[in-house]
């Protein structure tokens, strides 16, 4: 996989993480993207089915958050669902900070969701932004955070975001104007300005 070029804002993988690729016949980035896209489609169906069959499923738990990541990437990566074990990461928190940061975010989100505390879109966008900032997993953090945000919106009675590409989320995977807008909106959020990411999520 050393020939693969990651898009701007993507999590750079360590050699050990790259060795977790289950599909050894993959050579090119577009092949990896397709394999992950197919895996994510199955995970999305699983998640919506769970939410539609039981109102008691609490998505704001570490068990659900990790299970969703494993469902999204487990056909492709051996370590799917496990937090990154790397230190001095270029993107996100070091491994020893991740569990507490995830725990705190889930607790905060539960408070945000109480009636009257915050508009639905802001809850979901704020949760998505902070989850991507933690970057808990070796790969797929943005895709995972976007799906978590959509599921959270559904639980709150809202409609899923379009994420800048009218529902074609694969458009955020590669270098594109849509992805550049997305990364710029996340960087603005890092400066505590959620205006751009709120607008992007509904565009």
Secondary structure, 3 states (H helix, E strand, C coil): CCCCCCCCCCCCCCHHHHCCECCCCCCCHHHHHHHHHHHHHHHHHHHHHHHHHCCCCCCCCHHHHHHHHHHHHCCCECCCCCECCCCCCCCCCCHHHHHHHHHHHHHHHHHHCCCCCCCHHHHHHHHHHHHHHHCCECCCHHHHHHHHHHHHHHHHCCCCCCCCCCCCHHHHCCCCHHHHHHHHHHHHHHCCCCHHHHHHHCC
